[in-house]
Amino acid sequence: MILKVTYDISVLSHGYRSDPARTGIFRVIDRTAKGLQSRADVELQLSSAESWENHYWAGRFLEDEATQGRNMLAPGGPLAAGLYHAQDFLYGPGAAVRKSSVGRAATRIVRRVSGALTSRTSPLRRSALTGRDIFHSGFHAFPDTTLHVKGLRRFVTVYDLIPVLFPEFFAEGISVIIRELFLEMLRSIGPDDYVLAISEATRRDLCAYLPIDPARVFVAPLAASENLFYPVTNCEEIASTRARYGIPIDAVYLLSVNTLEPRKNMAHALRCFAEVLQESGIPDLYFVLVGTRGWDFQGILNTIADSKLIGDRVILAGFVPDEELAALYSGALAFVYPSHYEGFGLPPLEAMQCGTPVITSNTSSLPEVVGDAGIMISPTDSDALSQAMLAMYQQPSLRSVMEAHSLARSAEFSWTRYTDDVVRSYRTALRN
């Protein structure tokens, strides 16, 4: 049986406008769309139902994907489930507009029209859902146009429950906005709807928070891209990447990749790093932080400034394109990720797929990802984290064992398996 699936990709609009936004949820939605499109048993239709503005920019993203040979266009053109194609919405049928010419004026027009239309209607037409089996929202609340469509099963992906369980991990103003978006999504889930969670931990948290039938909550573990994350053995490639981000050629380094914000616990990691340097006197150990600056980034800067030992031993690499991460992972002594809470935790899996030893937290979903391949500690245990960092420097044999375990563990995850889990969930829902 061919499944007729409409998948909402509104979040991809943010990645089109900003490369640093191509992390986390963006990656999952991008890979879900590509995975579903690759299936012979799925007839995929893409939509952007959240707002007219996102509808436009998601369409531009798809057009770029097609231009670059990564064709994600469902039959019927970009955003086939929408009221208009992306270019038709602003510029009339057939208008061709290069990305470079779409700037502030276009954004203002989209937002003006969006403000006038969003309160009354979604870009997604109810008629476009006639005869469809599945409507799957990658992040946002279900649009009203998906209600009462005969034979349609509604799915939404839930990544974590941080906005309601740990609102303190968001900046005050942002917390209100994100929490309201999240609660709007939760409120849109009816007793006949289905949820995809990205980990068992997220599934448990959701079922504890929401009065939902656990049988309607499925788990589809994520994966790291095989094309982007792999052991890099080319010494010249590693050396050139190190040089590009200011890592001394004769140094060894610990690595962390994340949005630099309090939930990721990097100020704590840096204090432990300072303790290692103070007690051991190691002359050539550095700590490389990769990622965009999140809220309260000043806390990390203050931690660096407060310690004379680590001032010149911490490298803030900023945003690094996915294509360059494998070399940084592969060249690292170990990957350090003492996060307080994760819905899944893709960076540790990316590191393991590159054969890098992982030190991470024993909380939330991280044990599901790392298993027995890494060192897992409490995110508040300073001594344990310091000792784990020191062990990575002093024990090459331990690193070798962990490298092998990392590769073996990461092989248990794949985007093919993830897509299989998603489609299996769809079919279970249809049987119900």
Backbone hydrogen bonds, N-H to C=O, Kabsch-Sander energy under -0.5 kcal/mol:
donor,donor_aa,acceptor,acceptor_aa,energy
3,L,1,M,-0.5
3,L,41,D,-2.9
5,V,3,L,-0.9
5,V,43,E,-2.0
6,T,134,I,-2.8
7,Y,5,V,-0.6
7,Y,45,Q,-2.7
8,D,136,H,-3.0
9,I,47,S,-3.2
12,L,9,I,-1.8
13,S,10,S,-1.8
14,H,11,V,-1.5
15,G,11,V,-0.8
16,Y,12,L,-1.5
17,R,13,S,-1.3
18,S,14,H,-1.4
21,A,18,S,-1.3
22,R,19,D,-2.3
23,T,21,A,-1.8
26,F,23,T,-1.8
28,V,24,G,-1.8
29,I,25,I,-2.6
30,D,26,F,-2.6
31,R,27,R,-2.7
32,T,28,V,-2.5
33,A,29,I,-2.4
34,K,30,D,-2.0
35,G,31,R,-2.7
36,L,32,T,-2.7
37,Q,33,A,-2.1
38,S,34,K,-1.4
39,R,36,L,-1.1
42,V,39,R,-1.0
43,E,3,L,-3.6
44,L,42,V,-0.8
45,Q,5,V,-2.4
47,S,7,Y,-2.4
55,H,51,S,-2.1
56,Y,52,W,-2.0
57,W,53,E,-2.2
58,A,54,N,-2.7
59,G,55,H,-1.5
60,R,56,Y,-1.8
61,F,57,W,-2.1
62,L,58,A,-2.2
63,E,59,G,-2.1
64,D,60,R,-2.1
65,E,61,F,-2.4
66,A,62,L,-2.3
67,T,63,E,-2.3
68,Q,64,D,-2.2
69,G,66,A,-1.5
70,R,65,E,-2.9
71,N,69,G,-0.7
77,G,74,A,-1.7
80,A,77,G,-0.8
81,A,46,L,-1.7
82,G,79,L,-2.4
83,L,123,P,-1.3
89,F,85,H,-1.5
90,L,86,A,-0.9
91,Y,87,Q,-1.8
92,G,88,D,-1.2
95,A,92,G,-1.9
97,V,95,A,-0.6
101,S,98,R,-1.2
102,V,99,K,-1.6
103,G,101,S,-0.9
107,T,103,G,-2.1
108,R,104,R,-2.8
109,I,105,A,-2.3
110,V,106,A,-2.8
111,R,107,T,-2.7
112,R,108,R,-2.3
113,V,109,I,-2.7
114,S,110,V,-3.1
115,G,111,R,-2.6
116,A,112,R,-1.3
117,L,113,V,-1.9
118,T,114,S,-3.1
120,R,117,L,-1.7
121,T,117,L,-2.4
125,R,81,A,-1.3
125,R,123,P,-0.6
129,L,126,R,-1.6
130,T,127,S,-1.0
132,R,129,L,-2.3
133,D,4,K,-2.1
134,I,4,K,-2.2
135,F,153,R,-2.6
136,H,6,T,-2.9
137,S,135,F,-0.5
137,S,155,F,-2.8
138,G,8,D,-0.9
138,G,136,H,-0.5
146,T,143,P,-2.0
147,L,144,D,-1.9
149,V,146,T,-0.8
150,K,148,H,-0.6
152,L,149,V,-2.1
153,R,133,D,-2.8
155,F,135,F,-3.1
156,V,194,Y,-1.2
157,T,137,S,-1.9
158,V,196,L,-2.7
164,V,161,L,-0.9
165,L,161,L,-2.8
166,F,162,I,-2.6
169,F,166,F,-2.0
170,F,167,P,-1.6
175,S,171,A,-3.5
176,V,172,E,-1.4
177,I,173,G,-1.4
178,I,174,I,-3.1
179,R,175,S,-2.7
180,E,176,V,-1.9
181,L,177,I,-2.4
182,F,178,I,-2.7
183,L,179,R,-3.0
184,E,180,E,-2.5
185,M,181,L,-1.9
186,L,182,F,-2.4
187,R,183,L,-2.8
188,S,184,E,-1.2
189,I,185,M,-0.5
189,I,186,L,-1.2
190,G,188,S,-0.6
193,D,190,G,-1.7
194,Y,154,R,-2.5
195,V,216,R,-2.6
196,L,156,V,-2.4
197,A,195,V,-0.5
197,A,218,F,-3.5
198,I,158,V,-1.1
203,R,199,S,-2.0
204,R,200,E,-2.7
205,D,201,A,-2.4
206,L,202,T,-2.6
207,C,203,R,-2.6
208,A,204,R,-1.8
209,Y,205,D,-1.5
210,L,206,L,-3.2
212,I,210,L,-2.2
216,R,213,D,-2.6
217,V,214,P,-1.7
218,F,195,V,-2.9
218,F,216,R,-0.6
220,A,197,A,-2.6
222,L,198,I,-0.6
229,F,225,S,-2.3
230,Y,228,L,-0.6
233,T,231,P,-0.7
235,C,233,T,-0.9
238,I,234,N,-2.1
239,A,235,C,-2.7
240,S,236,E,-2.6
241,T,237,E,-2.0
242,R,238,I,-2.6
243,A,239,A,-2.4
244,R,240,S,-1.8
245,Y,241,T,-1.2
245,Y,242,R,-0.7
246,G,243,A,-1.3
247,I,242,R,-2.7
251,A,248,P,-1.6
252,V,284,D,-2.7
254,L,286,Y,-2.7
255,L,334,A,-2.2
256,S,288,V,-2.0
258,N,290,V,-2.5
260,L,258,N,-0.5
260,L,292,T,-2.6
261,E,259,T,-1.5
264,K,261,E,-1.5
265,N,262,P,-1.6
269,A,265,N,-1.6
270,L,266,M,-2.5
271,R,267,A,-2.0
272,C,268,H,-2.1
273,F,269,A,-2.2
274,A,270,L,-2.4
275,E,271,R,-1.8
276,V,272,C,-2.1
277,L,273,F,-2.2
278,Q,274,A,-2.3
279,E,275,E,-2.3
280,S,276,V,-2.3
281,G,277,L,-2.0
286,Y,252,V,-2.4
287,F,313,R,-2.7
288,V,254,L,-3.2
289,L,287,F,-0.5
289,L,315,I,-2.9
290,V,256,S,-3.1
290,V,288,V,-0.6
291,G,318,G,-2.0
294,G,260,L,-1.8
294,G,292,T,-0.6
297,F,294,G,-0.9
299,G,296,D,-1.5
300,I,297,F,-1.2
301,L,297,F,-1.6
302,N,298,Q,-2.8
303,T,299,G,-1.8
304,I,300,I,-2.2
305,A,301,L,-2.5
306,D,302,N,-2.2
307,S,303,T,-0.6
307,S,304,I,-0.9
308,K,306,D,-0.5
311,G,307,S,-0.7
313,R,310,I,-1.3
314,V,310,I,-1.0
315,I,287,F,-2.7
315,I,313,R,-0.5
316,L,314,V,-0.6
317,A,289,L,-2.2
317,A,315,I,-1.1
318,G,289,L,-0.8
324,E,321,P,-1.9
325,L,321,P,-0.6
325,L,322,D,-1.2
326,A,322,D,-0.6
328,L,324,E,-1.1
329,Y,325,L,-3.1
330,S,326,A,-2.9
331,G,327,A,-1.7
332,A,328,L,-0.6
332,A,329,Y,-1.2
333,L,253,Y,-3.3
334,A,253,Y,-0.7
335,F,357,P,-3.0
336,V,255,L,-3.0
337,Y,359,I,-2.8
339,S,337,Y,-0.9
340,H,263,R,-2.6
349,L,345,G,-0.9
350,E,346,L,-2.6
351,A,347,P,-2.5
352,M,348,P,-2.4
353,Q,349,L,-2.2
354,C,350,E,-0.9
354,C,351,A,-0.9
355,G,352,M,-1.8
356,T,351,A,-2.4
359,I,335,F,-3.2
360,T,375,I,-2.7
361,S,337,Y,-1.1
362,N,377,I,-1.7
365,S,342,E,-1.4
366,L,363,T,-1.5
368,E,365,S,-1.1
369,V,365,S,-1.2
370,V,366,L,-2.8
371,G,367,P,-1.9
373,A,370,V,-2.0
375,I,358,V,-2.6
376,M,374,G,-0.6
377,I,360,T,-2.3
381,D,378,S,-1.6
382,S,380,T,-1.1
385,L,381,D,-1.8
386,S,382,S,-2.6
387,Q,383,D,-2.6
388,A,384,A,-2.1
389,M,385,L,-2.3
390,L,386,S,-2.3
391,A,387,Q,-2.5
392,M,388,A,-1.8
393,Y,389,M,-1.2
394,Q,390,L,-2.5
395,Q,391,A,-2.3
399,R,395,Q,-1.9
400,S,396,P,-2.2
401,V,397,S,-2.0
402,M,398,L,-2.5
403,E,399,R,-2.5
404,A,400,S,-1.8
405,H,401,V,-2.2
406,S,402,M,-2.6
407,L,403,E,-2.0
408,A,404,A,-2.1
409,R,405,H,-2.8
410,S,406,S,-2.5
411,A,407,L,-1.3
412,E,409,R,-1.7
413,F,410,S,-1.7
418,Y,414,S,-2.2
419,T,415,W,-2.6
420,D,416,T,-2.4
421,D,417,R,-2.4
422,V,418,Y,-2.2
423,V,419,T,-2.7
424,R,420,D,-2.5
425,S,421,D,-1.9
426,Y,422,V,-2.1
427,R,423,V,-2.4
428,T,424,R,-2.1
429,A,425,S,-2.2
430,L,426,Y,-2.1
431,R,427,R,-2.1
432,N,428,T,-1.6
